């Protein structure tokens, strides 16, 4: 039995899959643990795996592989991956960010490996990229990216058929690219002010504009002029990130997911595509932005791709 774990800044979800199967069963989820000591997230994952096994009617001892798709970045602690995730670890940006802990990292690989044996941890956007290339909208693509617009902004990259990972598995953290130096209200959980995530991520929208993402995009789609201007400004930032990825890596397709994008995909997709079209046609002609082929299940299948 394989456990498929999806760790985000908002929630943790766990599903099970039998060896040789792509059917996910016994899904359990809970708001991401952010209080107590820095092993709280690892304990939560174990508890959710236990709950999933109880629902499926199988003993926990049958789980011998765990795939963890998690928001990053990561750091290495004694050779094992730990989370240094801005939307989980409150010690990175300090109390101004409002997270209820002072963690600078949260162990994940070591405690899970001690309990279950084989564990593979990857950045959630990298894992989603693998899932989209295997089962979703990036099948057959050797030069592509997966981008999540959700609580945070994450990117998985593939060039020449090879997934890019970097020294600590953090390649693709384009959400932390600086795009502004005059937005003092835009504090990212990593401590940056004016990076992409601080400006457009789901949690940034509420902090910057005093309204949650669902309400903002709902008002824009109803024709509210102020909301529409705000959304267009967000799309310019996100669209420029997408253009920069295409220009820097000569990509042929980008798949998009994440809660902010997915719940507003029909409204956002043409606005984001317009930020590519006509700009340096030698690089951008014929490069489509597409909705994730795995839909709102991309996070679950991302974790499965790590152990399948």
C-alpha positions as a printed Julia matrix, in Angstrom:
308×3 Matrix{Float64}:
   0.0    0.0     0.0
   1.22   3.5    -0.91
   0.39   6.73    0.91
   0.06   9.87   -1.22
   0.56  13.07    0.78
  -0.15  16.61   -0.43
   1.11  19.35    1.92
   0.03  22.9     1.2
  -0.03  26.13    3.11
  -3.76  25.73    3.72
  -4.37  22.01    4.06
  -2.77  18.58    4.17
  -4.43  15.75    2.22
  -3.64  12.04    2.26
  -4.88   9.28   -0.02
  -3.97   5.63   -0.4
  -3.29   3.56   -3.5
  -2.67  -0.15   -3.89
   0.57  -1.26   -5.52
   0.2   -1.15   -9.3
  -3.01   0.94   -9.18
  -3.69   4.6    -9.96
  -7.01   4.56   -8.09
  -6.88   6.81   -5.03
  -8.94   5.75   -2.01
  -9.73   6.81    1.55
  -8.89  10.5     1.17
  -8.37  12.38    4.43
  -7.56  16.07    4.86
  -7.17  18.71    7.55
  -6.01  22.33    7.85
  -2.22  22.4     7.88
  -0.81  22.19   11.4
   0.96  25.43   12.32
   1.08  25.41   16.12
   3.2   23.55   18.66
   6.71  22.37   17.87
   8.12  22.08   14.36
   7.37  18.36   14.07
   3.63  19.09   14.12
   3.24  18.72   10.35
   4.99  15.34   10.29
   2.79  14.1    13.15
  -0.29  15.35   11.32
   0.7   13.44    8.18
   1.11  10.24   10.22
  -2.3   10.75   11.84
  -3.95  11.28    8.46
  -2.29   8.15    7.06
  -3.61   6.22   10.06
  -7.1    7.65    9.48
  -6.97   6.74    5.79
  -5.92   3.19    6.63
  -8.77   2.92    9.13
 -11.25   4.09    6.48
  -9.86   1.62    3.95
  -9.84  -1.2     6.48
  -6.13  -1.97    6.14
  -3.45  -2.03    8.84
  -1.0    0.86    8.85
   1.8   -1.69    8.65
   0.85  -2.3     5.01
   2.01   1.22    4.06
   5.59   0.78    2.83
   5.9    3.76    0.44
   5.08   7.41    1.02
   5.12  10.1    -1.64
   5.08  13.65   -0.3
   4.18  16.51   -2.62
   4.79  19.65   -0.6
   4.99  23.38   -0.93
   8.63  24.42   -0.59
  11.33  25.55   -0.38
  13.21  22.71    1.26
  16.35  22.61    3.35
  18.5   19.64    4.29
  18.82  18.73    7.96
  21.28  15.89    8.59
  20.82  14.78    4.99
  17.0   14.65    5.13
  14.53  17.08    3.56
  12.8   19.54    5.86
  10.24  22.18    4.94
  11.22  25.85    4.92
   7.82  26.82    3.57
   6.84  30.5     3.9
   3.14  29.76    4.37
   3.86  27.22    7.15
   7.03  28.33    8.94
   6.38  31.59   10.77
   9.97  32.19   11.77
  11.06  33.03    8.22
   9.36  36.42    7.9
   8.76  37.07   11.6
   5.64  38.11   13.49
   4.52  40.65   10.88
   3.46  37.73    8.7
   0.95  36.58   11.32
   1.71  32.85   11.44
   1.31  31.3    14.92
   4.79  29.78   15.22
   8.47  30.7    15.07
   9.63  27.7    13.01
  12.38  28.23   10.47
  12.02  24.65    9.24
   9.77  21.64    9.79
  11.23  18.1     9.54
   9.31  15.86    7.16
  11.44  13.2     5.44
  13.25  11.87    8.53
  10.21  11.27   10.78
   8.19   9.7     7.96
  11.08   7.47    6.88
  11.54   6.31   10.48
   7.89   5.25   10.53
   7.22   3.98    7.01
  10.57   3.24    5.34
  10.62   4.47    1.72
   9.77   8.16    1.44
  10.14  10.49   -1.54
   9.62  14.22   -1.03
   9.33  16.66   -3.93
   8.19  20.22   -4.36
   4.46  20.13   -5.06
   4.79  21.9    -8.41
   7.54  19.49   -9.5
   5.4   16.53   -8.46
   2.38  18.03  -10.26
   4.55  18.5   -13.35
   5.38  14.8   -13.28
   1.69  13.92  -12.9
   0.63  16.25  -15.71
   3.31  14.8   -18.01
   2.19  11.27  -17.2
  -1.6   11.59  -17.08
  -2.6   15.19  -17.77
  -2.25  18.15  -20.11
   1.54  17.92  -20.56
   1.68  14.42  -22.04
   4.23  14.27  -24.87
   5.78  17.62  -23.87
   9.56  17.77  -23.34
   9.8   21.55  -22.78
   7.04  22.56  -20.4
   6.05  23.85  -16.99
   3.35  23.38  -14.41
   2.37  26.51  -12.48
   0.15  26.59   -9.42
  -1.66  29.79   -8.43
  -3.02  28.99   -5.0
  -2.21  29.94   -1.41
   1.27  30.46   -2.86
   2.75  30.45   -6.36
   4.84  27.46   -7.42
   6.46  26.2   -10.61
   7.71  22.85  -11.89
  10.03  22.93  -14.91
  10.95  20.43  -17.61
  13.57  21.16  -20.29
  14.8   18.65  -22.89
  12.6   16.02  -21.27
  14.28  16.39  -17.87
  12.65  17.73  -14.74
  14.77  20.46  -13.13
  15.41  20.06   -9.4
  18.52  21.97   -8.26
  20.83  21.43   -5.32
  18.08  21.05   -2.66
  15.11  20.27   -4.89
  14.1   23.93   -5.04
  14.36  24.65   -8.78
  11.24  26.4    -9.98
  10.62  28.72   -7.05
   9.73  31.48   -9.48
   7.03  32.69   -7.11
   9.85  34.34   -5.17
  11.24  36.31   -8.1
  11.25  40.03   -7.37
   8.93  42.03   -9.61
   8.41  45.2    -7.59
  10.4   47.35   -5.2
   7.71  49.81   -4.14
   5.01  47.58   -2.66
   5.77  47.81    1.04
   2.43  46.2     1.88
   3.41  43.08   -0.08
   5.2   40.94    2.53
   5.81  37.35    1.5
   6.07  34.59    4.08
   9.69  34.12    3.01
  10.49  37.67    4.16
  10.64  39.25    0.7
   8.62  42.33   -0.13
   7.54  42.68   -3.74
   8.05  39.17   -5.06
   5.39  37.47   -7.21
   3.87  35.49   -4.35
   3.62  38.53   -2.09
   1.64  40.34   -4.8
  -0.74  37.74   -6.27
  -0.95  34.62   -4.08
  -4.29  33.73   -2.55
  -3.25  34.78    0.94
  -1.68  37.99   -0.41
  -4.96  39.07   -2.01
  -6.74  39.07    1.34
  -3.89  40.93    3.07
  -3.45  43.55    0.36
  -7.04  44.25   -0.65
  -9.1   43.32    2.39
 -11.21  40.81    0.47
 -10.67  37.12   -0.15
  -9.81  35.83   -3.6
 -13.23  34.27   -4.2
 -15.03  37.54   -3.5
 -12.59  39.59   -5.59
 -12.81  37.36   -8.66
 -16.56  37.0    -8.24
 -16.99  40.77   -8.25
 -14.73  41.13  -11.28
 -16.74  38.57  -13.23
 -19.9   40.49  -12.34
 -18.41  43.59  -13.95
 -17.36  45.57  -10.88
 -14.89  48.09  -12.33
 -12.61  48.34   -9.27
 -12.42  44.56   -8.85
 -11.79  44.09  -12.56
  -8.92  46.59  -12.49
  -7.4   44.76   -9.52
  -7.7   41.38  -11.24
  -6.15  42.75  -14.42
  -3.21  44.04  -12.37
  -2.81  40.59  -10.78
  -2.89  38.99  -14.23
  -0.16  41.33  -15.45
   2.14  40.16  -12.66
   1.27  36.5   -13.13
   1.35  36.81  -16.91
   4.81  38.32  -16.86
   6.02  35.44  -14.72
   4.65  33.02  -17.33
   6.24  35.0   -20.17
   9.58  35.03  -18.37
   9.48  31.25  -18.0
   8.81  30.81  -21.71
  11.49  33.32  -22.68
  14.14  31.93  -20.33
  13.57  28.23  -21.01
  12.05  28.14  -24.53
   8.98  26.24  -23.34
   6.27  24.84  -25.58
   3.36  24.61  -23.11
   2.41  25.61  -19.56
  -0.26  23.85  -17.53
  -1.92  25.79  -14.7
  -3.67  24.7   -11.54
  -4.14  25.72   -7.93
  -7.27  26.97   -6.18
  -7.06  30.63   -7.25
  -6.62  29.69  -10.9
  -8.85  26.63  -10.98
 -11.97  28.25   -9.53
 -11.65  31.13  -12.03
  -9.96  29.37  -14.94
 -12.36  30.36  -17.74
 -12.08  33.99  -16.68
  -8.31  34.02  -16.11
  -6.95  31.89  -18.93
  -7.51  34.37  -21.8
  -6.21  37.24  -19.66
  -3.03  35.34  -18.86
  -2.6   34.17  -22.45
  -2.76  37.8   -23.63
   0.37  38.5   -21.59
   2.28  36.05  -23.83
   0.7   36.55  -27.22
   2.58  38.96  -29.49
   5.57  39.35  -27.21
   8.76  38.17  -28.93
   6.92  35.82  -31.32
  10.04  33.76  -32.02
   9.7   32.45  -28.47
   5.98  32.73  -27.72
   4.19  31.85  -30.97
   2.16  28.69  -30.54
   2.84  28.39  -26.82
  -0.5   27.72  -25.14
  -1.45  28.15  -21.52
  -3.81  25.31  -20.59
  -5.78  24.29  -17.53
  -4.36  21.29  -15.68
  -5.58  18.12  -17.29
  -5.95  16.49  -13.88
  -8.18  19.33  -12.71
  -8.63  19.83   -9.0
  -7.16  16.35   -8.37
  -3.71  17.38   -9.57
  -2.36  17.57   -6.01
  -3.48  14.03   -5.22
  -2.02  12.61   -8.42
   1.16  14.64   -7.89
   1.87  12.62   -4.77
   0.96   9.38   -6.55
   3.44  10.18   -9.35
   6.22  10.07   -6.77
   5.57   6.45   -5.81
   3.91   4.99   -8.92
